[in-house]
Amino acid sequence: MPTAASDVSDISDISDISNIEVLARFGRALADPIRCRLLLALREAPAYPSDLAEAFGISRTRLSNHLACLRDCGLVVTVPDGRRTRYELADERLGHALDDLRTAVVAVETDRTCVDADEKECC
């Protein structure tokens, strides 16, 4: 693992624009609490939009907009199921990645808080 003093040129994929764009899209998807909740719910099991909207207490239109964002980011896919459409994570590895990311973020959060959170509302 690189340290803070590591030479950035040692990280071979940092200049790969496609990797940076993918990570930025993932970050945008996670930037909204509802989309985070959706990803965590779909990590547990595929679901129908109507069930998700009811469980989250939001309108189907609002939920549909969030699902469209996640679909456009490549994080979820639709699966036709008769006359209904079910949503699920695009890849099971995303569920594992979400678990790992949540564990790491929670661990860091308990260790320290952002010094600029109150002033700049960054976190």
C-alpha positions as CSV (number, residue, x, y, z in Angstrom):
1,M,0.0,0.0,0.0
2,P,1.4,3.4,-0.9
3,T,2.2,5.8,1.9
4,A,1.7,9.5,1.9
5,A,5.3,10.0,1.1
6,S,5.2,7.6,-1.9
7,D,6.0,8.9,-5.3
8,V,2.7,9.2,-7.2
9,S,4.4,8.1,-10.4
10,D,4.6,4.6,-8.8
11,I,0.9,4.2,-9.1
12,S,0.5,2.9,-12.7
13,D,-3.2,3.3,-13.2
14,I,-3.7,6.8,-11.8
15,S,-3.2,8.3,-15.2
16,D,-5.7,5.9,-16.8
17,I,-8.6,8.4,-17.5
18,S,-11.2,5.6,-17.9
19,N,-10.5,4.4,-14.4
20,I,-10.8,7.9,-13.0
21,E,-14.1,8.4,-14.8
22,V,-15.5,5.2,-13.5
23,L,-14.5,6.1,-10.0
24,A,-16.0,9.5,-10.4
25,R,-19.3,8.0,-11.6
26,F,-19.4,5.7,-8.7
27,G,-18.8,8.7,-6.4
28,R,-21.7,10.6,-7.9
29,A,-23.9,7.6,-7.5
30,L,-23.0,7.3,-3.8
31,A,-23.4,11.1,-3.3
32,D,-27.1,10.7,-2.6
33,P,-28.4,9.0,0.6
34,I,-31.3,7.4,-1.3
35,R,-29.0,5.9,-3.9
36,C,-26.8,4.6,-1.1
37,R,-29.8,3.0,0.5
38,L,-30.9,1.5,-2.9
39,L,-27.5,0.0,-3.5
40,L,-27.5,-1.5,0.0
41,A,-31.0,-2.9,-0.4
42,L,-30.2,-4.4,-3.7
43,R,-27.1,-5.9,-2.2
44,E,-29.4,-8.0,-0.1
45,A,-31.8,-9.1,-2.9
46,P,-33.2,-8.0,-6.2
47,A,-36.4,-5.8,-5.9
48,Y,-39.2,-4.2,-7.7
49,P,-39.4,-0.4,-7.9
50,S,-42.9,-0.3,-6.3
51,D,-41.7,-2.3,-3.3
52,L,-38.6,-0.1,-3.0
53,A,-40.6,3.1,-3.2
54,E,-43.0,1.8,-0.5
55,A,-40.1,0.6,1.7
56,F,-38.3,4.0,1.4
57,G,-41.4,6.1,1.7
58,I,-40.8,8.0,-1.5
59,S,-42.8,8.4,-4.7
60,R,-42.3,6.0,-7.6
61,T,-41.2,8.9,-9.8
62,R,-38.5,9.9,-7.4
63,L,-37.4,6.3,-7.0
64,S,-37.4,5.9,-10.7
65,N,-35.0,8.9,-11.1
66,H,-32.6,7.4,-8.6
67,L,-32.7,4.0,-10.2
68,A,-32.1,5.6,-13.7
69,C,-29.0,7.3,-12.3
70,L,-27.7,4.0,-10.9
71,R,-28.5,2.2,-14.1
72,D,-26.8,4.9,-16.2
73,C,-23.7,4.6,-13.9
74,G,-23.7,0.9,-14.6
75,L,-24.3,-0.2,-11.0
76,V,-27.7,-1.8,-11.4
77,V,-29.5,-3.6,-14.2
78,T,-33.1,-4.3,-15.0
79,V,-34.4,-7.8,-15.4
80,P,-37.8,-8.3,-17.1
81,D,-40.1,-10.5,-15.0
82,G,-43.4,-11.0,-16.8
83,R,-45.1,-7.6,-16.8
84,R,-42.8,-6.2,-14.1
85,T,-39.2,-5.1,-14.1
86,R,-36.9,-6.1,-11.3
87,Y,-33.7,-4.3,-10.4
88,E,-30.5,-5.9,-9.1
89,L,-26.8,-5.1,-8.8
90,A,-25.0,-5.2,-12.1
91,D,-22.4,-7.5,-10.7
92,E,-22.2,-9.4,-7.4
93,R,-18.8,-8.0,-6.7
94,L,-20.4,-4.6,-6.2
95,G,-22.1,-5.9,-3.1
96,H,-18.8,-7.1,-1.7
97,A,-17.2,-3.7,-2.7
98,L,-20.0,-1.8,-0.9
99,D,-19.5,-3.9,2.2
100,D,-15.7,-3.2,2.1
101,L,-16.2,0.5,1.4
102,R,-18.8,0.9,4.2
103,T,-16.5,-0.9,6.7
104,A,-13.6,1.3,5.8
105,V,-15.5,4.5,5.8
106,V,-17.1,3.7,9.2
107,A,-13.7,2.8,10.6
108,V,-12.2,6.1,9.4
109,E,-15.2,8.0,10.7
110,T,-14.8,6.6,14.2
111,D,-11.1,7.5,14.2
112,R,-11.5,11.1,13.2
113,T,-13.9,13.6,11.8
114,C,-13.3,16.1,9.0
115,V,-12.0,19.3,10.4
116,D,-13.8,21.3,7.7
117,A,-17.2,19.6,8.1
118,D,-18.9,22.4,10.0
119,E,-17.4,25.3,8.0
120,K,-17.4,23.9,4.4
121,E,-20.1,21.3,4.7
122,C,-17.8,18.9,2.8
123,C,-18.7,15.8,4.7
